[in-house]
């Protein structure tokens, strides 16, 4: 519940929240602001902790649905099909654990297909021979991995917290590729054994010997040239110590060579912010995991929030925004706070303002549109009343003006889902507050959201398997 004793909500935030949930007085004469985002509940359940319904492998069916889960991975292929892998959730027997099941959702048919992996929790990794595709090979059950899609639509996976080739659980640093044409996994790089330290080599120099240390909660993105990028996470540094990381890596998918680009090879680094909007070679975001991370059309790398280390060495949720120029490799702090635990400033619904910013949070997701607009949803963090919990607010970030606009959802945490009529988009609908969902955006700019850990239609907390479309 929110802590109303800490701060009083601004009139504009409270009015918009009350209007959104139809709680305003009948004497209201001014039309309330309308969220600029519509949500449609497409598949899955309105209640938490649902068992997976797998059907027959490779066969789509309207009754198929992945079990409820958090911290899974998602890809979009060249045909705009949505892919889902693993996470911590419920298998076909109704028990929770780490999954390695791979699903595909066809938005046109509105049907899920179980493609690969096990329908039972906690499978070991089956590695086979390095570099050779094999119908038996598969990553072990895991959550918190990183992922990319290449130009041909193949799915790539790195690390996470899961089961290695010996059946032991820990952080991993294995690199895998899945080919939808053959439905086979290939182990490409990294270790088949958990908890391995990083091999950094020389900063800026690619090498086949380099490899990031095992980790969970790292962030990933693909740049305009097709290179893969990996940032931070909670895992192992060059010395084999475990903690929060701020290292930035680049992977060439053609050569499979990693390059350590920026950040430290040791853990728990403080943020060095410098002056707002002023790049400098010494600037660097503090170590963190479960951050939001994206690359814009010009190749600039962006970071928002996460669970990490601030400028004072404090560890908690962050709301800082950073960008890295790929030409100079200099970081610039562009928005948000230098310290953890910041209350959100929501302003007026749908109105961008330099004074607005989301509260500190981790486990949120983003969608990056072709026009450069970035949408942010949810996570676990700090709301407009300084309360802490599951969020279901939606924000729009302008990368050019570096301004935030609150566009949907309440300004306080802890709201249950409003599902409405299945398949029908409405500004009255919204997913319940949650963290660790999966987000996708198609080539046509359609935004999708699946699952996570949070609140269902009745306000019960748990794992979710609802699929939403945002308009």
N, C-alpha and C positions, 0 to 999 in steps of 0.2 A: 504494500500500500504506500501511497505517497506520504511524505513527511511534511504536512502543511505548516508545521511550526518553523521550518527552516526559511521559507520564502513564500511570499504571496504571489500567485500567478498574476501576470499583467492582465488588464481588462481585455485587451485584444485577443490574447491566447485563450482566456477562459470563455469569452463569447464565442469564438470559433469552435472550441471543443464542444460546448453545449449545443451549438447549432448543428454540428456534425452528427451528434447523437440524439437530435430532436428533443432536447431537454429545455429549450427556451420557453419563456413565458408566452401565453397567448396574447399578451399585450404588446409583444415586439412589433414595431412598426417598420423597422429597416430590414430589408431582405438579408438574411445571413449569408456570409461568404460560402461559395460552393467549391469543394475540392476540385482541382483540375485533373485529377486522376480517377479513372473508373476501374474497378476490379470485377472480374468474373470468376467465380468458383467453377472449375472445369471437371475435375475428377477427384477421387479420394474421399476420405471421411471427414465429418465435422467433429469427430471425437478422437482423443489421443490413444496411442499405443495399439494401433491396428496391426494385425498379422498380415504378412504378404500373401497375395493370391497370385501364384506364378503361372498356372496353366501349363501349356506345352512349350518347351524351349523352341524359339524361332517362330512361334505362331501368335499373331496378334489376336486379342479378344477383348471385348468390352468389359468383361468381368475381371481381367487382369489388373493388378495394381501392386506397386512395391509396398512393402511394409513401412510403417512409420519409422523415421530415422532423422538423425542430425549429422552435420559435418560430412556430408557426402560430396562427390565431385560431379560436375556437369560439363558437357560439351554440346556444341551445335555443329552438325555436319554440313556438307555442301548442298544438301537437299532441304535444309532447315528442319531436319528431324532433331529432337532433343534426346540426349543420352545422359544416363544417370549411373553412377558407380558407387557401391559400397556405402560407407558411413557406419555409425553406431545406431542400430535399430532392431526391428523385429523381423524374424525369419518366417518361414512357412509353418513352423511348429508353434509359433506364438511366443518364443523366447527371445530376449534381447541379447545382442552381441555385435561383434564387428563383422561386417559383411563384405563379400567380394563379388556380389551379383552385379551384372551389367544389364541395363534396361534401355529400350528405345521407345520414345513416345512420338507418334505421328499426329501432329496438330490437325491435319485434314480429316483423318479418320477418328480422332479422339480416342485412340486405343494404345495401350502399353503392350510391348513385347519383351519377354525375358529372353535375352540374347546369349548370355554366357555367365559363367561363375556358378556358385553353389546357392541352393535355396535354404541352406542351413548355416547358422552363425559360426564364426571363428574358424574358418578353414585356414590351413597352413599355406604358405607360398610354395608353388611348384615352379621351379626356375628353369629346368631344362638346360640347354646349352646356350651360352651367351651369344646373342646375335642371330639365333635360329628360331623362326616361328614354329610353334608346336601346338597341336590341338589339345594337349594335356596341360601345357604351361598356363599359369595364372598367378597374378599377385595374391598374396594372402589377404584375408579380411583386414580392413583398416578404416580409419577415419582421419580427417585432417590432412589429406594428401594435396598435392598441387597438380594442375592439369593444363594442357594446351591442345589445340587442334591445328594440324598442318594444312597446307594448301590443297592437298588431295583428300582431306576429310578424315585422315587417320587420327586416332585419339592417343594422347600421350599422358603418362601418369608418373609422378615422382613422389616417393617417400610417404610420410604419414605415420600414424601410430597403429601398429598392427602386428601380424604374425609373420615371422621370417621363414626361411627354408627349413629350419630346425624345429619349428612349432613354438618358438619363444616369442613373447610379446615385448615390443619396445619400439623406439623410433627407428625408421628405416630411411635409406637413401638410395633405394633401387629405382632405376628408370625403365619404364615399360612403354610399349606401343601396341595398340590394338588396331587391326585392319578390319573395318566392317565388311569388306568384300570377301575375306576368308574366314571371318569370325575367329581369328587366332591372335593370341598375345605373343609378344616377343620381349624377352628380357634383354636390354641393350647396354646397361651400365650400372655402376654402383654395386653394393654388396648384397649377397643373399643372407647375411647375418645382421642382426639388429645393432643399434647403438654405436655406429662407426663414426670416428672423428672426420672432420673435413680435411681434404688435401687441397690447399689454396694455391700453391705455386707462386708465381710472380704476378702482382696486380697488373691487369691489362694485357696479359699474355696468355692466349689459349693453349691448352695442352691436353693430350689424351690421358695424362696422369691426374689431372685435376678432377675433383668431385666435391660437391657440397657435403657437409656432415649430415648425419641422420637427423630428421626433424619432423615436427608436426606443426600445423597451423601456419605454414609458409604461404606467401602470396605469389601469384603467377600471372603472366600476360604475354601476348604475342605482339611484336612490333610490326610496323608496316613492311619491313623487309622479310618477315617470316621467321625471325630469330625468336627464341624463347627466353624469357626472363624469370628469375626466381628471387624472392626477397624475404629475408628474415625468417621468423618462425621460432619455435621452442625446441632446442636440440643441442647438438654437439659441435663445439668449436674445434680449432686446429689442435688443441692440447687434449681433447677428449673430455673437457668439462661441459656440463649441461646447464643451459639457461636460455635466456632470451638473446636473439641474434639480430644484427642489423646489416649483415652482409648482402650484397647485391651481385647476382651471377647472371651470365649470359650463356646460353647453349646454342650452338650451331647444329640444327637437326640433320644436316647433311654429313658433317664430319664427326658428330657426337663429342665435340670438344667443348669443355666448360672453360669460361673465363671469369675470374674473380674481378669485378669491375669497381666496386666501391664498398665502403663500410669496413668493419674490423673483422679479424680472424679470431677475436676473443669475445666472450659473451658479456652481457649486461652493460653495454655502453650507454653513457649519458647522451642526451640530445645536445648538439651544439647548434644553436639557432641563428646566431648572428643577428642582423637587423632585418626586420620584415621587408620582404620583396627585394632583398639585396643578396645576389649569389656570392658565394665565397668558397675557396677551395677547402677551408677548414669546416664548413657547415656539414652537418650530417644528422639525419633523424636518429633518435635513440633506439636501442634494441627493442623489438616488439614482435608479437604474433597476433594472428587473427585480425589483421589489418585489411583495409580496402586498398586495392592496387590496380592501376590501369595505365594504358599507354595511348596517347591521343594520335590523331592522324599525322602529325608532324614528327612523331617518335619521342615526344617528351613523356617522361615517366612521372606518375603521380602517386602519392601515398596519402591516405587519410586514416587517422586514429589507430585503434588497436589496443591491446593490453601490453604496456611497455614502460620504458624508463624515460622520465622527463628531464628537464635541464638541471634539476636539483638532485637527481638520483632517486626520486620517489617512483614507486612502481604501482600502477593502477591503469585505469582507462584513460585514453588520450582522445583529443579532437583536433589535433594539428593537421594542417594540409601542407604538403611539400611537393616540389617538382624538381626533376633532374634534367638538365640539358644534355642530350647525348653527345653533342659536339664538344662541350667543355668539361663534362662530367662534374659540374658543380651543382650542389643542392641549393635550393632557395626555399626558405620558409615563407609561405604566402598567406596563411590564414590560421585561425584557431589559437590555442594557448600553448605556452611553454610548460605548463604544469598539468598534472593529472586531475581528474575528478571535476571537470567543468560543467556547470549547469547550462542547458540549452537555452538559446535566445531565439524564439520562434517568430517574433514580429507579427505581421498581418498575413493571413492565409493568401497564398499565390503572389505575394509582393516581394521581389528580391530586394535585399538591402545589405549594405556593407556591415551593418551591426548584427545581422543574423548569423547564427551558426548552430549546427547540431550539437547536443551535449556529448561529452566523452562517451565512447562505446567501443565494444569489440564484438566480433561475430556478426557484423552487418554485411549486406551485399550491395553491389552496384550494378547498374546497366549503363553502358556508354553508347550513345546514339551516333549515327553517321555525321550528324550536324555538330557534334562536339558536346552536346548537353549530357550531363551525368546525373542519373537518378540514384538516390541512396535510400535503402529501406532497413529499418529495425535494428536488431542487435540487442545486447545487454548493456545498459548504460544509464546515463543521468538525464532525467527529463527536465521540463521547464520549472518544476517545483523543487528541484534538487533531490527528488526521489530516485531510487535506483531499482531497476528491474527490466523486464522484457518490454521492448519498444515496438510499435508498429507504425511509426511516423514515416512519411515519404518526403524527401527533400530533392530539390533540383539545384545543381551546381553549374554556374557559368564559368568555364575555364578561362575565358578571356578577361572578364571583369572580376573574377574570383569572388562572386557573390552567391549566397545561398537564398533559396526561397522555399519555405515550408508549403507543400502543395497538397498534402492529404494526411489523414490519421490524427489521433489525439496528441496533444502536447504533454501528456502524462503517461506513465507506464501502467501496465497491468490490465489492459483492455482485452476482452475476449473477442473471438472472431465473429464477424457479421457476414454470413454466407449468402443470404438472399436466395434467389432462384438459380439452380445450377445451369451454367451456360449463359447467363444473362448479366451483362456488365452494368454496374450502377455505382454512383458516387456514394451510396449508402453502404456498400459492401466494403469490407476490409479484412485481411487476414489478422488473426489474433497476434498479440505481441510475441516475439520469438527471436532466438538467435540461431546461428548455424543453418539457415536454409540454403537451398541451391537456387541460383538465378541464371537465366539464359536470355539472350536477345538475338532474334533472328535477323537475316539480311534485310527483311522488310521493316525492321524496327519494332517488332512485337516483343514485349517484355513478359517473361514467365517467372514464376516462383514456385518452389516445391518444399514442403516439409519444414524441418528444423525442430527445435525444442522450444515449446512455449505453450500458449493458451488456446484451447479449443472453443467451440461455440458456447459451452457451459461454464467457461472459466477455469476448467481443470487443466493443470500443468502436466506436460509429458511430451512424448515424441509424436510428430505429426506426419501425415502422408497426403495432405491436401495439395492439389495443383491449382494454381491461379494464373490468370492472364490479366495483364494490366494494359489499360488504354489511356 
